[in-house]
Amino acid sequence: MILIRYKRNGCHYRKGAGLVAVLFTLMLFSIMLSGLSRWLSAQQRDGVQSYQRYQALLLAQNQLARQRLGLECETQYRQNQLVFQIDCHGKQVKVRFVWGEVILSAEKR
């Protein structure tokens, strides 16, 4: 039993918290902490995916700029321990990476 001391109306009281109440409180706290941990993990994963898509888009734009300058298109690019596969066909650049691919076209529609 856990004793909690408190003072009310000038008198000291002792109130005991039972084992079941303490275990229930710990269970609620662990459930909330587990949920927070899962949410943070999902947020981090989504952030990584968004950043990698952004990196792929920048690579595709860079390859289109290289084509306009008459330079060759790169086939592979390594950045932040990640490998991007690059395919250039005409005025279209496709960049593949772990979470998907980005296709960028220079043609006007």
ABEGO torsion letter per residue (X at the ends): XBBBBBBBGGBBBBBBBBAAAAAAAAAAAAAAAAAAAAAAAAAAAAAAAAAAAAAAAAAAAAAAAAAAAGBBBBABBBBGGBBBBBBBBEABBBBBBAAEBBBBBABBX
